Amino acid sequence: MKQSITYYITLWVIKLKGIKKKFSKDPINYKKVRKEDVPVPKGAFFKKHQLRTFTVLKTKVTEITASEHSTHLLIFIHGGAFISGPAQHHWDTAAYIAKHTQHTLWMVNYPKAPENQIKEISNNIDAVYTEALTKYSANHICIIGDSVGGTLTAALVQRLVLNNIKSPKKIILVSPVMDASMSNPAIELLEKKDPMLSKAGVLSAKKMCAGTIDLKAPILSPLYGSFTKFPHTFLFLAQNDITYPDAKHAALKMKEAAISVEVIEGAHMPHIWPFLPVMKEARNSLNQIIQILNTH
């Protein structure tokens, strides 16, 4: 299938911004990566529809809704290699979702590495979900996570299952990082096609987050945990993305666990393509996400 003109424009912008170059450093320059962070959303939409901000442990949660009659919650756990975020594309995605669904949305700005490591970050994610359960039934909660936001989402659900806590109704994982060790040999071949990510920088960020924990521990690498009793799961996987081989492996394990899982593949797409601005293919995929959320 032929890609749109906006696809090639997006790849040009990615190259112009030097994203892959930033993710080719070992150690990764996390301070430079953080220059793209947007901790507080701006614009007329957020002035009108941002209900409140509140803190859970070290996490700042921004609550957004475009509907006065919202009874469903979407928890948005953003990506950023554990070291950065949220970025502008996360806020743009959040606004689009809020406009086109009946969900209240919580943008979860969790503590970052290297100042904070995976145990503390995970404790914060758990605490946010616990807070959500005080206001919504689990059956009215969905979670979306991109990149390491997908890591944190999958690892959270694994802990919920282990602790017999009700899981959200649906989870949507967009280009999730399922193995922090980046040890899959297929990554080496795919790296040449990936316009955004490089193994060296991604692995460096994971090590900053891990501390003394094994990179293959499920808290960092959900691929090595269990997917039994997972809720309805949607995987948006980009083919030109170094996270693709491990995410495909995770999809296989999910199917073996006999859970309800749907895989949406982006042919020739880069990492987190549904959230990339301008691109026609991104908007089409984001509309698929809207449809998933609007189907209760």
C-alpha positions as CSV (number, residue, x, y, z in Angstrom):
1,M,0.0,0.0,0.0
2,K,1.4,3.4,-1.0
3,Q,2.1,5.9,1.7
4,S,0.7,9.4,1.7
5,I,2.6,12.6,0.9
6,T,2.2,13.5,4.6
7,Y,4.0,10.3,5.5
8,Y,7.1,11.5,3.7
9,I,6.8,15.0,5.1
10,T,6.7,13.5,8.6
11,L,9.8,11.4,8.0
12,W,11.6,14.5,6.8
13,V,10.6,16.5,9.9
14,I,11.8,13.6,12.1
15,K,15.1,13.6,10.4
16,L,15.3,17.4,10.5
17,K,14.7,17.4,14.3
18,G,17.5,14.9,14.7
19,I,15.4,12.5,16.9
20,K,17.4,9.4,15.9
21,K,20.7,11.2,16.5
22,K,19.5,12.0,20.1
23,F,18.7,8.3,20.6
24,S,22.1,7.1,19.2
25,K,24.0,8.4,22.2
26,D,25.3,6.2,25.0
27,P,24.8,7.5,27.6
28,I,21.8,9.3,26.3
29,N,21.7,13.0,26.9
30,Y,18.4,13.0,28.9
31,K,18.6,16.7,29.5
32,K,18.6,17.4,25.8
33,V,15.8,15.0,25.2
34,R,13.7,16.8,27.9
35,K,13.8,20.1,26.0
36,E,10.8,18.8,24.0
37,D,8.8,18.3,27.3
38,V,5.5,20.2,27.7
39,P,4.6,19.8,31.4
40,V,1.6,22.2,31.1
41,P,-0.7,22.1,28.1
42,K,-1.5,25.4,26.4
43,G,-4.2,26.6,24.1
44,A,-7.9,27.4,24.1
45,F,-9.1,23.8,24.3
46,F,-7.2,23.1,27.5
47,K,-8.2,26.4,29.1
48,K,-11.9,25.4,28.6
49,H,-11.7,21.7,29.2
50,Q,-8.9,21.2,31.8
51,L,-10.9,20.5,34.9
52,R,-8.1,20.3,37.5
53,T,-4.6,19.1,38.2
54,F,-3.8,17.0,41.3
55,T,-0.8,15.1,42.7
56,V,-0.6,11.4,43.5
57,L,2.7,10.7,45.2
58,K,5.3,12.3,42.8
59,T,2.9,12.3,39.8
60,K,1.1,15.3,38.4
61,V,-2.2,14.3,36.9
62,T,-4.0,16.7,34.5
63,E,-7.7,16.0,34.1
64,I,-9.4,16.9,30.8
65,T,-12.8,16.3,29.4
66,A,-15.0,17.8,26.6
67,S,-18.1,16.1,27.9
68,E,-20.2,17.3,30.9
69,H,-21.7,13.8,31.1
70,S,-18.6,11.7,31.1
71,T,-18.8,8.5,33.1
72,H,-15.7,6.8,31.7
73,L,-12.0,7.4,32.4
74,L,-9.1,7.1,30.1
75,I,-5.7,7.0,31.9
76,F,-3.0,8.2,29.5
77,I,0.5,7.0,30.4
78,H,2.8,8.8,28.0
79,G,6.1,7.6,26.5
80,G,9.5,9.2,26.6
81,A,12.0,6.4,27.3
82,F,11.4,6.8,31.1
83,I,13.5,10.0,30.9
84,S,11.2,12.6,29.4
85,G,7.6,13.7,28.6
86,P,4.9,14.4,28.1
87,A,5.6,16.1,24.7
88,Q,3.3,18.2,22.6
89,H,2.2,15.2,20.5
90,H,0.8,13.6,23.7
91,W,-1.2,16.7,24.5
92,D,-2.5,17.0,21.0
93,T,-3.5,13.3,21.1
94,A,-5.2,13.9,24.5
95,A,-7.2,16.8,23.1
96,Y,-8.3,14.9,20.1
97,I,-9.5,11.9,22.2
98,A,-11.3,14.2,24.6
99,K,-13.1,15.9,21.7
100,H,-14.3,12.7,20.1
101,T,-15.1,10.5,23.1
102,Q,-17.2,10.6,26.2
103,H,-14.1,9.9,28.4
104,T,-12.6,12.1,31.0
105,L,-8.8,11.8,30.5
106,W,-6.0,11.8,33.0
107,M,-2.6,12.7,31.6
108,V,-0.2,11.0,34.0
109,N,3.1,12.9,34.3
110,Y,5.0,10.3,36.4
111,P,8.5,10.8,37.9
112,K,11.4,10.3,35.5
113,A,14.7,8.5,35.4
114,P,17.6,8.9,36.2
115,E,16.4,10.9,39.2
116,N,13.8,8.2,39.9
117,Q,14.1,4.5,39.1
118,I,11.6,1.8,38.0
119,K,10.3,0.8,41.4
120,E,9.4,4.3,42.4
121,I,7.9,5.0,39.0
122,S,5.8,1.9,39.2
123,N,4.7,2.7,42.7
124,N,3.4,6.0,41.3
125,I,1.5,4.3,38.4
126,D,-0.1,1.9,40.9
127,A,-1.1,4.8,43.1
128,V,-2.7,6.6,40.2
129,Y,-4.8,3.6,39.3
130,T,-5.8,3.1,43.0
131,E,-7.0,6.7,43.0
132,A,-8.9,6.1,39.8
133,L,-10.7,3.2,41.4
134,T,-12.0,5.5,44.1
135,K,-13.9,7.5,41.5
136,Y,-14.7,5.0,38.7
137,S,-15.5,1.3,38.5
138,A,-12.8,-0.7,36.8
139,N,-15.3,-1.5,34.0
140,H,-15.4,2.2,33.2
141,I,-11.6,2.6,33.0
142,C,-9.4,2.3,30.0
143,I,-5.6,2.9,29.8
144,I,-3.6,4.0,26.8
145,G,0.2,4.0,26.8
146,D,2.7,4.7,24.1
147,S,6.3,3.4,24.0
148,V,7.4,3.0,27.7
149,G,3.9,4.2,28.6
150,G,2.9,0.8,27.1
151,T,5.6,-0.8,29.2
152,L,4.2,0.8,32.4
153,T,0.6,-0.1,31.4
154,A,1.3,-3.8,30.7
155,A,3.4,-4.1,33.9
156,L,0.7,-2.5,35.9
157,V,-1.9,-5.0,34.7
158,Q,0.4,-7.9,35.5
159,R,0.6,-6.6,39.0
160,L,-3.1,-6.1,39.2
161,V,-3.7,-9.7,38.2
162,L,-1.2,-11.0,40.7
163,N,-2.8,-9.0,43.5
164,N,-6.4,-9.9,42.5
165,I,-7.2,-6.2,41.9
166,K,-9.8,-5.5,39.1
167,S,-8.1,-4.6,35.8
168,P,-9.3,-1.8,33.5
169,K,-11.9,-2.8,30.8
170,K,-9.4,-2.2,27.9
171,I,-5.8,-1.3,27.4
172,I,-4.4,0.2,24.3
173,L,-0.6,-0.2,23.8
174,V,0.9,2.0,21.0
175,S,4.4,0.8,20.0
176,P,5.0,-0.6,23.5
177,V,8.5,-1.5,24.7
178,M,8.0,-5.0,25.9
179,D,11.7,-6.0,26.5
180,A,14.0,-3.4,28.0
181,S,17.1,-5.5,27.4
182,M,16.8,-4.9,23.6
183,S,18.4,-8.3,23.1
184,N,16.3,-9.6,20.3
185,P,18.6,-10.2,17.2
186,A,15.9,-8.9,14.9
187,I,16.4,-5.4,16.4
188,E,19.8,-5.1,14.7
189,L,18.3,-5.6,11.2
190,L,15.3,-3.3,11.9
191,E,17.4,-0.4,13.3
192,K,18.5,0.6,9.8
193,K,14.8,1.1,8.8
194,D,13.8,2.9,12.0
195,P,13.8,6.7,11.4
196,M,13.4,7.6,15.1
197,L,15.0,5.2,17.5
198,S,18.4,3.7,17.9
199,K,19.2,0.7,20.2
200,A,22.1,2.4,21.9
201,G,20.1,5.4,23.3
202,V,17.0,3.4,24.1
203,L,19.1,0.8,26.0
204,S,21.0,3.6,27.8
205,A,17.7,5.1,29.0
206,K,16.5,1.7,30.2
207,K,19.7,1.2,32.2
208,M,19.2,4.6,33.8
209,C,15.7,3.6,34.9
210,A,16.6,0.0,36.0
211,G,19.3,0.7,38.6
212,T,20.2,-2.6,40.1
213,I,17.1,-4.5,38.6
214,D,17.6,-7.0,35.8
215,L,16.5,-5.5,32.5
216,K,14.5,-8.6,31.8
217,A,12.5,-8.3,35.1
218,P,8.8,-8.0,34.2
219,I,8.6,-4.6,35.9
220,L,10.7,-3.3,33.0
221,S,10.1,-6.0,30.5
222,P,6.5,-7.2,30.5
223,L,7.3,-9.8,27.8
224,Y,8.8,-12.0,30.6
225,G,5.7,-11.8,32.8
226,S,2.3,-13.4,32.4
227,F,-0.5,-12.2,30.2
228,T,-3.1,-14.5,31.8
229,K,-6.4,-12.7,32.7
230,F,-5.4,-9.5,30.8
231,P,-8.4,-7.3,29.8
232,H,-9.3,-6.7,26.1
233,T,-5.9,-5.5,24.7
234,F,-5.2,-3.5,21.5
235,L,-1.7,-3.4,20.1
236,F,-0.8,-0.7,17.6
237,L,2.6,-1.9,16.2
238,A,4.8,0.0,13.7
239,Q,6.7,-2.1,11.3
240,N,9.7,0.3,10.9
241,D,10.3,0.4,14.7
242,I,12.9,-1.4,16.8
243,T,10.2,-2.2,19.4
244,Y,8.3,-4.2,16.8
245,P,9.9,-7.6,17.1
246,D,9.4,-7.8,20.9
247,A,5.9,-6.4,20.7
248,K,5.0,-9.1,18.1
249,H,6.4,-11.7,20.5
250,A,4.2,-10.3,23.3
251,A,1.2,-10.4,21.0
252,L,1.9,-14.1,20.4
253,K,2.2,-14.8,24.1
254,M,-1.1,-12.9,24.7
255,K,-2.8,-15.1,22.2
256,E,-1.3,-18.2,23.8
257,A,-2.8,-16.9,27.1
258,A,-6.2,-17.0,25.5
259,I,-7.0,-13.3,26.2
260,S,-8.9,-11.0,23.8
261,V,-6.2,-9.2,21.8
262,E,-6.3,-7.3,18.6
263,V,-3.2,-6.3,16.7
264,I,-3.2,-3.3,14.3
265,E,0.0,-3.1,12.3
266,G,1.2,0.1,10.6
267,A,2.9,-0.9,7.4
268,H,6.2,1.0,7.0
269,M,5.2,3.2,10.0
270,P,7.6,4.7,12.5
271,H,7.4,4.4,16.3
272,I,4.1,5.7,17.9
273,W,2.8,6.7,14.5
274,P,-0.9,7.2,15.6
275,F,0.3,10.2,17.7
276,L,2.4,11.9,15.0
277,P,1.0,15.2,13.7
278,V,0.2,16.0,10.1
279,M,0.4,12.4,8.8
280,K,-2.7,11.0,7.2
281,E,-1.9,7.5,8.4
282,A,-1.6,8.8,11.9
283,R,-5.1,10.4,11.9
284,N,-6.6,7.2,10.5
285,S,-5.1,5.1,13.3
286,L,-6.0,7.6,15.9
287,N,-9.6,7.4,14.7
288,Q,-9.4,3.6,15.2
289,I,-8.4,4.3,18.8
290,I,-11.4,6.7,19.1
291,Q,-13.7,3.9,17.8
292,I,-12.2,1.4,20.3
293,L,-12.9,3.9,23.2
294,N,-16.4,4.6,21.9
295,T,-17.3,0.9,21.8
296,H,-18.1,0.2,25.4
